[in-house]
Amino acid sequence: APPESGPVDLNALVSELEKRMIDAALEACRGHQRKAADHLGLSYHQMRGLLRKYGYGRDAAGGDANSPASGNGALTEAE
């Protein structure tokens, strides 16, 4: 049944799911971006694009330089 509270913002839902999946993959792979990309079935370059899109690795307002603006996740570029 459609929600009664109004229209659904599909883009926001997809973005939230992508961020959660990235966080989980990075945690499972101990921050190793290439392994996390493989874990998600993405190329390394696709993964890097998503990391840039969501602000991973940027120093967000006094936050950890390896954390995205809306979550947590260490990043390494080993290999």
C-alpha positions as CSV (number, residue, x, y, z in Angstrom):
1,A,0.0,0.0,0.0
2,P,1.3,3.5,-0.8
3,P,2.3,5.6,2.2
4,E,-0.3,8.0,3.4
5,S,2.2,10.7,4.5
6,G,2.9,12.0,1.0
7,P,5.3,11.3,-1.9
8,V,8.4,9.1,-1.4
9,D,11.8,10.7,-2.1
10,L,13.3,7.7,-4.0
11,N,16.6,9.5,-4.5
12,A,17.0,10.0,-0.8
13,L,16.1,6.4,0.0
14,V,18.6,5.1,-2.6
15,S,21.3,7.4,-1.2
16,E,20.7,6.3,2.3
17,L,20.8,2.6,1.3
18,E,24.1,3.2,-0.6
19,K,25.7,4.9,2.4
20,R,24.6,2.0,4.7
21,M,25.9,-0.6,2.3
22,I,29.2,1.3,1.9
23,D,29.6,1.6,5.7
24,A,28.9,-2.1,6.2
25,A,31.3,-3.1,3.4
26,L,34.1,-0.9,4.7
27,E,33.6,-2.3,8.2
28,A,33.6,-5.9,7.0
29,C,36.7,-5.2,4.9
30,R,38.5,-3.2,7.7
31,G,38.4,0.0,5.6
32,H,40.1,-1.5,2.5
33,Q,38.4,0.2,-0.4
34,R,39.3,-2.3,-3.1
35,K,38.0,-5.2,-1.0
36,A,34.9,-3.3,-0.1
37,A,34.2,-2.6,-3.8
38,D,34.6,-6.3,-4.6
39,H,32.3,-7.1,-1.6
40,L,29.6,-4.9,-3.2
41,G,30.1,-6.1,-6.7
42,L,31.5,-2.7,-7.8
43,S,34.7,-1.8,-9.6
44,Y,37.2,0.1,-7.6
45,H,36.5,3.2,-9.7
46,Q,32.7,2.9,-9.0
47,M,33.5,2.6,-5.3
48,R,35.7,5.7,-5.4
49,G,33.0,7.6,-7.1
50,L,30.5,6.7,-4.4
51,L,33.0,7.6,-1.7
52,R,33.5,11.0,-3.3
53,K,29.7,11.5,-3.8
54,Y,29.0,10.9,-0.1
55,G,32.0,12.8,1.3
56,Y,34.1,9.9,2.6
57,G,37.6,11.0,3.4
58,R,36.7,14.7,3.8
59,D,37.2,16.6,7.0
60,A,33.6,17.5,7.7
61,A,33.2,20.2,10.3
62,G,35.8,19.0,12.8
63,G,35.0,15.4,12.2
64,D,37.4,12.6,11.4
65,A,39.0,13.0,8.0
66,N,38.2,9.4,7.2
67,S,34.5,9.6,8.1
68,P,31.7,10.6,5.8
69,A,29.6,13.6,6.8
70,S,26.7,11.4,7.8
71,G,28.3,8.2,9.2
72,N,31.5,6.5,10.1
73,G,34.0,4.4,8.2
74,A,37.7,4.2,8.0
75,L,39.2,4.4,4.6
76,T,42.5,2.9,3.3
77,E,43.7,2.7,-0.2
78,A,46.1,-0.3,0.4
79,E,47.1,-2.5,-2.5
